[in-house]
Amino acid sequence: MLLGAGRMGSAMMRGWLAAGLAAEKVVVIDPAPSQDAQALINTHGVRLNPPLEEVRPAVLVVAVKPQVLEDVLRTLPGNVAQARPLVLSIAAGKPVQAFTRMLGEVPVVRAMPNTPAAVGRGMTGFFASPAVSDAQKALAEALLAVLGDVVEVPREADIDKVTAISGSGPAYVFLLAECLAEAGMALGLEKKTAERLARQTVVGAAALLDAEDTDASALRRAVTSPGGTTEAALKLLMDEQAGLCALMRRATAAAEQRARELAGDDETN
């Protein structure tokens, strides 16, 4: 059962159906599914908002906004919790305790995907609570794999670190493209030209990183000629105190701290 059919929920449903999951095994609960989700529902005949008293899900995928999570869970009838489904949650900042408090001692997998999941190139980190069996963990990983790459972390607190790196990470990359374009305009390039150069440079570099069986530092060294233009720029970007790596460490530490605060807010409610 898919609880929430917004952008991420519809991306997951699209992946499951493309992978061969029978449409009759999917139940969507959402009073206003996204346009993409509605198209998938209509095309494949997925059940939308059936009487919940008739549903005893083996898996409950939670893809609603975190601020409405508890209100949504309260609408579930007792038979859903009594089925003890595997709860697979992508609700940001909501710890395992938020689900066991509402649904009882259900097995919970807490996952943090990122926005490239919408095009099947996402990165998802997940944590499985002790109540999750090996078979359930494998099922959760398979359900998440339709969004892209998947990695398990051993501690729930590590999800805050995943959030800081890959969950929020696409925004950092988009900002890099913005800054590179602005730098081009500062050098005197026209806005459209600078934006095109920056955008394709980020896209192309990411594609090369994906295609090459080597790490990012080796690719960086390969494009850096001694005494050349790239080296001149990297001397600034790699400054130990004020360079990009130092700034990224501070930025991700701030993101992790905020993720811990959000999870702590939920635990005290």
VEXPA-131594 format. One line per 10 residues: number of its first residue (from 1); their letters; for each residue x, y, z of N, C-alpha, C, CB. Coordinates in steps of 0.2 Angstrom, whole numbers, plus 5000, padded with zeros to 4 digits. Glycine has a CB too. Layout:
N
NUM> A> X/Y/Z/X/Y/Z/X/Y/Z/X/Y/Z | ...
***
This chain:
269
1> MLLGAGRMGS> 5004/4994/5000/5000/5000/5000/5004/5006/5000/4995/5000/5006 | 5003/5011/4995/5007/5017/4995/5003/5023/4998/5009/5018/4987 | 5006/5025/5003/5002/5031/5007/5005/5037/5005/5003/5030/5015 | 5002/5041/5000/5005/5047/4997/5007/5046/4990/5010/5049/5001 | 5004/5049/4985/5006/5049/4978/5008/5055/4975/5000/5045/4974 | 5013/5059/4978/5016/5065/4976/5022/5063/4971/5018/5069/4981 | 5026/5068/4971/5032/5067/4966/5036/5060/4967/5037/5073/4966 | 5038/5059/4974/5042/5054/4975/5038/5047/4975/5045/5054/4982 | 5032/5047/4978/5027/5042/4978/5026/5039/4971/5021/5043/4981 | 5025/5044/4966/5023/5042/4959/5029/5039/4956/5021/5048/4955
11> AMMRGWLAAG> 5035/5042/4958/5042/5039/4955/5043/5032/4957/5048/5043/4957 | 5041/5030/4963/5042/5024/4966/5037/5019/4962/5041/5023/4973 | 5030/5021/4962/5025/5017/4958/5027/5016/4951/5019/5021/4959 | 5030/5021/4948/5032/5020/4941/5037/5015/4940/5034/5027/4938 | 5042/5015/4945/5047/5010/4945/5045/5003/4946/5053/5012/4950 | 5041/5002/4951/5038/4996/4953/5034/4993/4947/5033/4996/4959 | 5030/4997/4943/5026/4994/4938/5031/4992/4932/5021/4999/4936 | 5036/4997/4931/5040/4995/4925/5044/4989/4927/5045/5001/4924 | 5046/4988/4933/5049/4982/4935/5045/4975/4935/5052/4982/4942 | 5039/4976/4934/5034/4970/4933/5030/4969/4939/5039/4964/4932
21> LAAEKVVVID> 5030/4973/4944/5025/4972/4949/5018/4972/4947/5026/4977/4955 | 5014/4967/4948/5007/4967/4946/5003/4973/4949/5003/4961/4947 | 4999/4977/4944/4996/4983/4946/4991/4981/4952/4992/4986/4941 | 4988/4975/4952/4983/4973/4957/4986/4972/4964/4979/4967/4955 | 4992/4972/4964/4996/4972/4971/4997/4979/4974/5002/4968/4970 | 4996/4984/4970/4997/4991/4972/4990/4994/4974/5001/4995/4967 | 4990/4997/4980/4985/5001/4982/4987/5008/4984/4981/4998/4989 | 4984/5013/4981/4986/5020/4983/4981/5023/4987/4988/5024/4976 | 4984/5026/4992/4979/5030/4997/4982/5038/4996/4980/5028/5004 | 4978/5042/4993/4979/5049/4992/4973/5052/4990/4985/5050/4988
31> PAPSQDAQAL> 4970/5057/4993/4964/5061/4991/4966/5065/4985/4962/5065/4996 | 4972/5067/4983/4974/5071/4978/4980/5069/4975/4974/5079/4980 | 4981/5063/4971/4987/5061/4969/4990/5066/4963/4986/5054/4966 | 4996/5066/4962/4999/5070/4957/4997/5068/4950/5007/5070/4958 | 4998/5073/4946/4996/5071/4939/4999/5065/4936/4997/5077/4934 | 5006/5064/4937/5009/5058/4935/5006/5052/4938/5017/5059/4937 | 5005/5052/4945/5002/5047/4948/4995/5045/4946/5002/5048/4956 | 4991/5050/4944/4985/5048/4942/4985/5045/4935/4981/5055/4941 | 4990/5047/4931/4991/5044/4924/4993/5037/4925/4996/5048/4920 | 4997/5035/4929/4999/5028/4931/4993/5024/4933/5005/5028/4936
41> INTHGVRLNP> 4989/5027/4938/4984/5024/4940/4979/5022/4935/4980/5028/4946 | 4977/5027/4930/4973/5026/4925/4975/5021/4920/4971/5032/4922 | 4982/5021/4918/4984/5017/4913/4985/5010/4915/4991/5019/4911 | 4987/5008/4922/4988/5002/4924/4982/4999/4928/4994/5002/4928 | 4977/5003/4930/4972/5000/4934/4974/4999/4941/4969/4994/4931 | 4978/5003/4944/4980/5003/4951/4974/5005/4955/4986/5007/4952 | 4973/5002/4960/4967/5003/4965/4969/5010/4969/4966/4998/4970 | 4964/5015/4968/4965/5021/4972/4959/5022/4977/4964/5027/4966 | 4962/5023/4983/4957/5025/4989/4952/5020/4990/4954/5031/4988 | 4953/5013/4990/4948/5008/4992/4946/5009/4999/4950/5001/4990
51> PLEEVRPAVL> 4940/5006/5001/4939/5006/5008/4945/5003/5012/4932/5002/5010 | 4948/5006/5017/4953/5004/5020/4952/4998/5025/4956/5009/5025 | 4946/4997/5027/4944/4991/5031/4945/4985/5027/4937/4992/5033 | 4945/4985/5020/4946/4979/5016/4954/4978/5015/4943/4980/5010 | 4958/4982/5017/4965/4981/5015/4969/4979/5021/4968/4988/5013 | 4973/4974/5020/4978/4971/5025/4985/4971/5022/4976/4964/5028 | 4988/4976/5021/4995/4977/5017/5000/4973/5020/4997/4984/5016 | 5004/4970/5016/5011/4967/5018/5016/4972/5019/5013/4961/5013 | 5015/4977/5015/5020/4983/5015/5016/4989/5015/5025/4982/5009 | 5018/4994/5019/5015/5001/5020/5021/5006/5018/5012/5002/5026
61> VVAVKPQVLE> 5021/5008/5012/5026/5013/5010/5023/5020/5011/5027/5012/5002 | 5026/5024/5016/5024/5030/5018/5028/5036/5014/5025/5031/5026 | 5024/5039/5010/5027/5044/5006/5024/5051/5006/5028/5042/4998 | 5021/5052/5012/5018/5059/5014/5022/5064/5017/5012/5058/5018 | 5020/5070/5016/5025/5075/5020/5025/5074/5027/5022/5082/5018 | 5031/5075/5030/5031/5074/5037/5027/5078/5042/5039/5075/5039 | 5025/5084/5040/5021/5088/5044/5013/5085/5045/5020/5095/5042 | 5011/5081/5040/5005/5078/5040/5005/5071/5042/5001/5079/5033 | 5011/5068/5043/5011/5061/5044/5007/5058/5050/5018/5059/5046 | 5007/5061/5056/5003/5058/5061/4995/5059/5060/5004/5062/5068
71> DVLRTLPGNV> 4993/5064/5057/4986/5065/5055/4984/5059/5050/4985/5072/5052 | 4989/5058/5045/4987/5053/5040/4987/5046/5044/4992/5053/5035 | 4992/5044/5048/4992/5038/5051/4986/5037/5056/4998/5037/5056 | 4983/5042/5059/4977/5042/5063/4971/5039/5059/4976/5048/5066 | 4971/5041/5052/4965/5039/5048/4965/5031/5047/4965/5043/5042 | 4971/5028/5048/4971/5021/5046/4967/5017/5051/4979/5018/5046 | 4963/5012/5049/4959/5008/5053/4963/5003/5057/4953/5005/5050 | 4961/5000/5062/4965/4995/5066/4967/4989/5062/4961/4993/5071 | 4964/4987/5057/4966/4981/5053/4973/4982/5049/4960/4979/5048 | 4974/4988/5048/4981/4989/5044/4986/4988/5049/4981/4997/5042
81> AQARPLVLSI> 4986/4991/5055/4991/4989/5060/4991/4982/5062/4990/4994/5066 | 4985/4979/5063/4985/4972/5065/4988/4967/5060/4978/4970/5066 | 4989/4970/5054/4992/4965/5049/5000/4966/5050/4990/4968/5042 | 5002/4970/5054/5009/4971/5055/5013/4971/5049/5012/4965/5059 | 5012/4976/5045/5015/4977/5038/5022/4979/5039/5012/4982/5034 | 5027/4978/5035/5033/4981/5034/5032/4989/5033/5038/4978/5029 | 5034/4993/5037/5033/5000/5035/5040/5003/5032/5031/5004/5042 | 5039/5005/5026/5045/5008/5022/5043/5016/5022/5046/5005/5015 | 5047/5020/5026/5045/5027/5026/5051/5031/5023/5045/5029/5033 | 5048/5036/5018/5053/5041/5016/5051/5048/5018/5053/5041/5008
91> AAGKPVQAFT> 5047/5048/5024/5045/5054/5027/5051/5057/5030/5039/5053/5032 | 5054/5063/5028/5060/5066/5031/5059/5068/5038/5062/5072/5026 | 5064/5066/5042/5065/5068/5049/5060/5064/5054/5063/5075/5049 | 5057/5059/5051/5052/5055/5056/5056/5049/5058/5046/5054/5052 | 5057/5048/5064/5061/5042/5066/5057/5036/5067/5064/5044/5073 | 5060/5030/5068/5056/5024/5069/5051/5025/5074/5061/5018/5070 | 5053/5028/5080/5048/5029/5085/5041/5032/5083/5051/5033/5091 | 5041/5036/5078/5035/5040/5076/5030/5035/5073/5037/5045/5071 | 5033/5029/5071/5028/5024/5068/5026/5019/5073/5032/5021/5062 | 5031/5017/5077/5029/5012/5082/5024/5015/5087/5035/5009/5086
101> RMLGEVPVVR> 5025/5021/5088/5020/5025/5093/5013/5025/5090/5023/5032/5094 | 5012/5025/5084/5006/5026/5081/5003/5019/5079/5006/5030/5075 | 5008/5014/5077/5005/5008/5074/5007/5002/5078/5008/5007/5067 | 5011/5003/5084/5013/4997/5088/5020/4995/5085/5008/4991/5087 | 5021/4989/5087/5028/4986/5086/5029/4983/5079/5030/4981/5091 | 5028/4988/5074/5029/4985/5067/5036/4986/5065/5024/4990/5062 | 5038/4982/5060/5045/4983/5058/5045/4989/5053/5047/4976/5053 | 5050/4993/5054/5051/4999/5051/5058/5000/5047/5050/5005/5055 | 5057/5002/5041/5063/5004/5037/5063/5011/5035/5064/5000/5030 | 5067/5015/5038/5067/5022/5037/5072/5024/5031/5069/5026/5043
111> AMPNTPAAVG> 5070/5027/5026/5074/5029/5020/5074/5036/5019/5072/5025/5014 | 5080/5038/5016/5081/5045/5014/5083/5045/5006/5086/5049/5018 | 5078/5046/5002/5080/5046/4995/5082/5054/4993/5075/5044/4990 | 5084/5055/4987/5085/5062/4985/5081/5063/4978/5092/5064/4984 | 5081/5070/4976/5077/5071/4970/5078/5068/4964/5077/5079/4970 | 5085/5067/4962/5086/5063/4956/5082/5056/4955/5093/5062/4955 | 5080/5054/4961/5075/5048/4961/5070/5049/4956/5073/5046/4968 | 5068/5055/4954/5062/5056/4950/5064/5054/4943/5060/5063/4950 | 5070/5054/4941/5072/5051/4934/5076/5045/4935/5077/5057/4931 | 5075/5041/4941/5079/5035/4941/5086/5035/4943/5077/5031/4935
121> RGMTGFFASP> 5089/5041/4945/5096/5041/4946/5097/5044/4953/5099/5046/4941 | 5093/5042/4958/5093/5044/4965/5098/5040/4969/5087/5043/4968 | 5099/5043/4975/5104/5039/4980/5100/5039/4986/5111/5043/4981 | 5099/5033/4989/5094/5032/4995/5098/5028/5000/5088/5028/4993 | 5098/5031/5006/5101/5028/5012/5095/5025/5016/5106/5032/5016 | 5096/5019/5019/5091/5017/5023/5093/5014/5029/5086/5012/5019 | 5089/5014/5035/5090/5010/5041/5085/5006/5042/5092/5015/5047 | 5086/5000/5044/5081/4995/5046/5081/4994/5054/5082/4988/5042 | 5075/4994/5057/5074/4993/5064/5076/4986/5065/5067/4996/5066 | 5077/4984/5072/5078/4977/5074/5073/4973/5072/5080/4977/5081
131> AVSDAQKALA> 5067/4975/5072/5061/4971/5070/5060/4969/5063/5054/4974/5072 | 5065/4971/5059/5064/4970/5052/5068/4963/5050/5067/4976/5047 | 5065/4958/5047/5068/4952/5045/5073/4953/5039/5063/4947/5044 | 5077/4948/5038/5082/4949/5032/5078/4949/5026/5087/4943/5032 | 5072/4945/5026/5068/4945/5020/5065/4952/5019/5063/4939/5020 | 5062/4955/5024/5059/4961/5024/5064/4966/5021/5056/4963/5030 | 5070/4966/5024/5075/4971/5022/5077/4970/5015/5082/4970/5026 | 5077/4964/5012/5079/4963/5005/5073/4966/5001/5080/4956/5004 | 5067/4965/5003/5061/4968/5000/5061/4975/5000/5054/4965/5003 | 5063/4978/5005/5063/4986/5006/5068/4988/5001/5065/4988/5013
141> EALLAVLGDV> 5074/4985/5001/5080/4987/4996/5077/4986/4989/5086/4983/4997 | 5074/4981/4987/5071/4980/4980/5066/4986/4979/5068/4973/4979 | 5062/4988/4983/5057/4993/4982/5060/5000/4981/5052/4993/4988 | 5066/5001/4985/5069/5007/4984/5074/5007/4978/5073/5008/4990 | 5076/5002/4976/5081/5001/4970/5078/5004/4964/5083/4994/4969 | 5072/5005/4963/5069/5007/4957/5070/5015/4957/5061/5006/4957 | 5072/5018/4962/5074/5025/4962/5081/5027/4960/5072/5028/4969 | 5085/5021/4960/5092/5022/4959/5097/5018/4964/5094/5030/4960 | 5102/5020/4966/5107/5017/4970/5104/5017/4977/5114/5020/4970 | 5106/5011/4981/5104/5011/4988/5109/5008/4992/5098/5005/4988
151> VEVPREADID> 5110/5011/4998/5115/5009/5003/5112/5009/5010/5121/5014/5003 | 5113/5004/5014/5111/5003/5021/5116/5006/5026/5110/4995/5023 | 5113/5009/5031/5117/5012/5036/5116/5008/5043/5116/5020/5037 | 5121/5007/5047/5120/5003/5053/5116/5006/5059/5126/5000/5055 | 5116/5013/5059/5112/5016/5065/5107/5021/5062/5118/5020/5069 | 5102/5022/5066/5097/5026/5064/5099/5034/5063/5091/5026/5068 | 5104/5035/5068/5107/5042/5068/5111/5043/5061/5112/5043/5074 | 5113/5038/5058/5116/5039/5052/5112/5042/5046/5120/5033/5049 | 5105/5041/5047/5101/5044/5042/5102/5052/5042/5094/5042/5044 | 5103/5055/5048/5104/5062/5048/5110/5064/5044/5105/5064/5055
161> KVTAISGSGP> 5115/5059/5044/5121/5061/5040/5120/5060/5032/5127/5056/5042 | 5116/5054/5031/5114/5053/5024/5110/5059/5021/5109/5047/5023 | 5106/5062/5025/5102/5068/5024/5106/5074/5022/5097/5070/5029 | 5112/5075/5026/5116/5080/5025/5120/5079/5018/5121/5081/5031 | 5122/5073/5016/5126/5072/5011/5122/5071/5004/5131/5066/5012 | 5118/5066/5004/5114/5065/4998/5107/5067/4997/5114/5057/4996 | 5104/5067/5003/5097/5070/5003/5097/5077/5001/5094/5069/5010 | 5101/5081/5004/5101/5088/5003/5106/5090/4997/5103/5093/5009 | 5111/5085/4995/5116/5086/4991/5114/5089/4984/5119/5079/4990 | 5109/5086/4981/5107/5089/4974/5107/5097/4974/5101/5086/4972
171> AYVFLLAECL> 5104/5100/4980/5104/5107/4980/5111/5110/4980/5100/5109/4987 | 5116/5107/4983/5123/5109/4983/5125/5109/4976/5127/5105/4987 | 5124/5104/4972/5126/5104/4965/5122/5109/4961/5125/5097/4962 | 5116/5110/4962/5112/5115/4958/5115/5122/4960/5105/5115/4960 | 5117/5123/4966/5120/5130/4968/5127/5130/4965/5121/5130/4976 | 5131/5125/4964/5137/5125/4960/5136/5128/4953/5141/5118/4960 | 5131/5125/4950/5129/5127/4943/5127/5134/4943/5124/5123/4940 | 5123/5137/4948/5122/5144/4948/5128/5148/4949/5117/5145/4954 | 5132/5146/4954/5138/5150/4955/5143/5150/4949/5142/5147/4961 | 5144/5145/4946/5148/5145/4940/5145/5149/4934/5149/5137/4937
181> AEAGMALGLE> 5139/5149/4934/5136/5153/4929/5137/5161/4930/5128/5152/4928 | 5136/5162/4937/5137/5169/4939/5144/5171/4938/5135/5170/4947 | 5149/5167/4939/5156/5168/4938/5157/5170/4931/5160/5163/4941 | 5154/5166/4927/5155/5167/4919/5152/5174/4917/5151/5162/4916 | 5146/5176/4920/5144/5183/4919/5148/5188/4922/5137/5184/4922 | 5151/5187/4927/5156/5192/4930/5162/5193/4926/5158/5190/4937 | 5164/5188/4922/5169/5188/4918/5167/5192/4911/5172/5181/4916 | 5161/5193/4910/5159/5196/4904/5155/5192/4899/5164/5199/4901 | 5153/5186/4901/5149/5182/4896/5142/5184/4897/5150/5174/4898 | 5138/5183/4891/5131/5184/4891/5128/5179/4896/5128/5184/4884
191> KKTAERLARQ> 5122/5181/4899/5119/5176/4904/5117/5170/4901/5112/5180/4906 | 5114/5169/4895/5112/5163/4892/5118/5158/4891/5108/5164/4886 | 5123/5162/4888/5129/5158/4887/5132/5155/4893/5134/5162/4883 | 5133/5159/4898/5136/5157/4905/5132/5152/4908/5136/5163/4909 | 5125/5152/4908/5121/5147/4911/5122/5140/4907/5114/5149/4911 | 5122/5141/4900/5123/5135/4896/5129/5131/4897/5122/5136/4889 | 5135/5135/4898/5141/5133/4899/5142/5129/4906/5147/5138/4899 | 5139/5133/4911/5139/5130/4918/5135/5123/4918/5136/5135/4923 | 5129/5124/4916/5124/5118/4916/5127/5112/4913/5117/5120/4913 | 5130/5113/4907/5132/5107/4903/5139/5104/4906/5133/5108/4896
201> TVVGAAALLD> 5143/5109/4909/5149/5107/4912/5147/5102/4918/5153/5113/4915 | 5142/5104/4922/5140/5100/4928/5137/5093/4926/5135/5104/4932 | 5133/5094/4921/5130/5087/4918/5135/5083/4915/5125/5089/4913 | 5140/5086/4911/5145/5082/4908/5150/5079/4913/5149/5086/4903 | 5152/5083/4918/5156/5080/4923/5153/5075/4927/5159/5086/4928 | 5147/5075/4929/5143/5070/4932/5143/5064/4928/5136/5072/4934 | 5142/5064/4922/5141/5058/4917/5148/5055/4917/5139/5060/4910 | 5153/5059/4916/5160/5056/4916/5162/5052/4923/5165/5061/4915 | 5160/5055/4928/5161/5052/4935/5157/5046/4935/5159/5057/4941 | 5151/5046/4933/5147/5039/4933/5150/5034/4928/5140/5041/4931
211> AEDTDASALR> 5153/5036/4922/5156/5032/4917/5162/5029/4919/5156/5035/4911 | 5167/5033/4922/5173/5030/4924/5174/5026/4930/5178/5036/4924 | 5178/5021/4930/5179/5017/4936/5185/5019/4940/5180/5009/4934 | 5184/5025/4942/5189/5029/4946/5186/5034/4951/5195/5032/4942 | 5190/5036/4956/5187/5041/4960/5187/5048/4958/5190/5040/4967 | 5184/5052/4961/5183/5059/4959/5190/5063/4959/5178/5063/4964 | 5194/5061/4964/5201/5064/4965/5205/5063/4959/5204/5062/4971 | 5205/5057/4956/5209/5055/4951/5207/5058/4944/5209/5047/4949 | 5200/5059/4944/5198/5063/4938/5200/5070/4939/5190/5062/4938 | 5200/5073/4945/5202/5080/4945/5209/5081/4943/5201/5082/4953
221> RAVTSPGGTT> 5213/5076/4946/5220/5077/4944/5222/5076/4937/5224/5071/4948 | 5217/5072/4933/5218/5071/4926/5217/5077/4922/5214/5065/4924 | 5213/5081/4924/5211/5088/4921/5215/5094/4923/5204/5089/4921 | 5220/5093/4928/5224/5098/4931/5231/5098/4928/5223/5098/4938 | 5232/5102/4923/5239/5102/4921/5244/5107/4925/5239/5105/4913 | 5250/5105/4927/5254/5109/4931/5255/5116/4928/5261/5106/4932 | 5254/5121/4932/5255/5128/4930/5249/5130/4925/5261/5128/4926 | 5244/5127/4924/5239/5128/4920/5233/5132/4923/5236/5122/4916 | 5228/5133/4919/5222/5137/4922/5218/5134/4927/5217/5139/4916 | 5217/5127/4926/5213/5123/4932/5217/5123/4938/5212/5116/4929
231> EAALKLLMDE> 5224/5123/4938/5228/5123/4944/5227/5130/4948/5235/5121/4943 | 5227/5135/4944/5226/5142/4947/5220/5142/4950/5227/5147/4941 | 5214/5140/4948/5208/5140/4951/5208/5136/4957/5202/5138/4946 | 5210/5130/4956/5210/5125/4962/5214/5127/4968/5213/5118/4959 | 5219/5131/4967/5223/5133/4973/5218/5137/4977/5229/5138/4970 | 5214/5141/4975/5209/5144/4979/5203/5140/4981/5206/5150/4975 | 5201/5135/4977/5195/5131/4979/5197/5126/4984/5193/5127/4973 | 5204/5124/4984/5206/5119/4989/5210/5122/4995/5211/5114/4985 | 5209/5128/4996/5212/5131/5002/5210/5128/5008/5211/5139/5002 | 5215/5126/5013/5213/5122/5018/5208/5125/5023/5219/5120/5022
241> QAGLCALMRR> 5208/5132/5024/5204/5135/5028/5197/5138/5025/5208/5141/5032 | 5198/5141/5019/5193/5144/5016/5190/5141/5009/5194/5151/5015 | 5193/5135/5008/5191/5132/5001/5185/5128/5001/5197/5127/4999 | 5183/5125/4996/5177/5122/4995/5176/5116/5000/5176/5119/4988 | 5181/5112/5001/5180/5106/5005/5179/5109/5012/5187/5102/5005 | 5182/5114/5015/5181/5117/5021/5174/5119/5022/5186/5122/5023 | 5172/5123/5017/5165/5126/5017/5160/5120/5017/5164/5130/5011 | 5161/5115/5013/5156/5109/5012/5156/5105/5019/5158/5104/5007 | 5162/5105/5023/5161/5102/5029/5157/5106/5034/5168/5101/5032 | 5158/5112/5034/5153/5116/5038/5146/5116/5036/5156/5124/5038
251> ATAAAEQRAR> 5145/5116/5030/5138/5116/5027/5134/5109/5029/5138/5117/5019 | 5138/5104/5028/5135/5097/5029/5134/5096/5037/5139/5092/5026 | 5138/5099/5041/5138/5099/5048/5131/5102/5050/5144/5101/5052 | 5130/5108/5047/5124/5112/5048/5118/5108/5046/5124/5119/5045 | 5118/5105/5041/5112/5101/5038/5111/5095/5043/5114/5098/5031 | 5116/5091/5045/5116/5086/5050/5113/5088/5056/5122/5082/5051 | 5115/5094/5059/5112/5096/5065/5105/5098/5065/5116/5103/5067 | 5103/5101/5059/5096/5102/5058/5092/5096/5058/5095/5107/5052 | 5094/5091/5054/5091/5085/5054/5090/5082/5061/5095/5080/5049 | 5095/5082/5065/5094/5079/5072/5089/5083/5076/5101/5080/5075
261> ELAGDDETN> 5089/5090/5075/5084/5094/5078/5077/5092/5076/5085/5101/5077 | 5076/5091/5070/5069/5089/5067/5067/5082/5070/5069/5089/5060 | 5072/5078/5070/5070/5071/5073/5069/5072/5080/5075/5066/5071 | 5072/5076/5084/5071/5077/5091/5065/5080/5092/5077/5081/5094 | 5063/5085/5088/5056/5088/5089/5051/5083/5089/5055/5093/5084 | 5051/5078/5084/5046/5073/5084/5046/5068/5090/5047/5068/5078 | 5052/5066/5092/5053/5062/5098/5050/5065/5105/5060/5060/5100 | 5050/5072/5105/5047/5075/5111/5039/5076/5110/5051/5081/5112 | 5036/5075/5105/5029/5077/5104/5025/5071/5107/5027/5077/5096
***
